[in-house]
């Protein structure tokens, strides 16, 4: 499994998918906070950086996953 460097504090577990390699799973919101706290970014800068440089980088079947934690009520409201 590939690790997203610098985001250990945002790691929430391992994702399993049918017939796919397991991947490390990170909390998106915690990753934003790490970028803000450790790199001095604003929330907008951290969001843009994470979206473009981390989520936009496919490094193979073991590319880590970032999750937006939500309740069922929040999902239903989408």
Buried (B, 14 or more C-beta within 10 A) or exposed (E): EEEBEEBEEBBBEEBEEEEEEEBBBBBBEBBBBBBBEEEEBEEEBBBEBBEEEBBEEEEEEEBBBBBEEEEEEEEEEE
